[in-house]
Amino acid sequence: MNVKAYENVAQAAGGAASTTGFWDGPPLVSAAALGDSNTGMHLLIGLLAALLHREKTGRGQRVTMSMQDAVLNLCRVKLRDQQRLDKLGYLEEYRSIRMAHFGDAVSPRW
């Protein structure tokens, strides 16, 4: 099926939005364009594998990529942990980490 994809919808449908936001608020999509860039990366991997297959066998392949599937792949660790811990929602091992002092790394002289 060929349908147009949109970054925010792919993050919501792929589960990435459920990993961001605030505990007492709605899920938020990341501004990092996870769906766009990650889909392109996975498509390139598929294309390279198809080219290698053609070199070895002489036969071509059709390569397709779903933006939702690419985003879902990014959530595999969280999904595994929820299944392993039999717990939905906030996982203690992902609790917020207090930011450390960065010192010279954020100094005006840089």
Contacts in CASP RR format, 6 or more apart in sequence:
PFRMAT RR
TARGET T0000
AUTHOR 0000-0000-0000
METHOD contacts of the structure
MODEL  1
MNVKAYENVAQAAGGAASTTGFWDGPPLVSAAALGDSNTGMHLLIGLLAA
LLHREKTGRGQRVTMSMQDAVLNLCRVKLRDQQRLDKLGYLEEYRSIRMA
HFGDAVSPRW
5 39 0 8 1.000
5 67 0 8 1.000
5 68 0 8 1.000
7 29 0 8 1.000
7 33 0 8 1.000
7 34 0 8 1.000
7 35 0 8 1.000
7 36 0 8 1.000
7 67 0 8 1.000
8 17 0 8 1.000
8 29 0 8 1.000
10 35 0 8 1.000
10 39 0 8 1.000
10 67 0 8 1.000
10 68 0 8 1.000
10 70 0 8 1.000
10 71 0 8 1.000
11 17 0 8 1.000
11 29 0 8 1.000
11 30 0 8 1.000
11 34 0 8 1.000
11 35 0 8 1.000
11 71 0 8 1.000
12 27 0 8 1.000
12 29 0 8 1.000
13 68 0 8 1.000
13 71 0 8 1.000
14 68 0 8 1.000
14 69 0 8 1.000
14 71 0 8 1.000
14 72 0 8 1.000
14 75 0 8 1.000
15 71 0 8 1.000
15 72 0 8 1.000
15 75 0 8 1.000
16 29 0 8 1.000
16 30 0 8 1.000
16 34 0 8 1.000
16 35 0 8 1.000
16 71 0 8 1.000
16 74 0 8 1.000
16 75 0 8 1.000
17 27 0 8 1.000
17 28 0 8 1.000
17 29 0 8 1.000
17 30 0 8 1.000
18 27 0 8 1.000
18 75 0 8 1.000
18 89 0 8 1.000
19 27 0 8 1.000
19 75 0 8 1.000
19 78 0 8 1.000
20 27 0 8 1.000
20 28 0 8 1.000
20 29 0 8 1.000
20 30 0 8 1.000
21 27 0 8 1.000
21 28 0 8 1.000
22 28 0 8 1.000
23 90 0 8 1.000
34 71 0 8 1.000
34 74 0 8 1.000
35 67 0 8 1.000
35 70 0 8 1.000
35 71 0 8 1.000
36 67 0 8 1.000
38 70 0 8 1.000
38 71 0 8 1.000
38 73 0 8 1.000
38 74 0 8 1.000
39 65 0 8 1.000
39 66 0 8 1.000
39 67 0 8 1.000
39 70 0 8 1.000
39 71 0 8 1.000
40 65 0 8 1.000
40 70 0 8 1.000
41 70 0 8 1.000
42 65 0 8 1.000
42 69 0 8 1.000
42 70 0 8 1.000
42 73 0 8 1.000
43 63 0 8 1.000
43 65 0 8 1.000
46 63 0 8 1.000
46 65 0 8 1.000
47 63 0 8 1.000
50 60 0 8 1.000
50 61 0 8 1.000
50 63 0 8 1.000
53 59 0 8 1.000
53 60 0 8 1.000
53 61 0 8 1.000
54 60 0 8 1.000
54 61 0 8 1.000
78 91 0 8 1.000
78 94 0 8 1.000
81 91 0 8 1.000
81 93 0 8 1.000
82 88 0 8 1.000
82 89 0 8 1.000
82 91 0 8 1.000
85 91 0 8 1.000
104 110 0 8 1.000
END
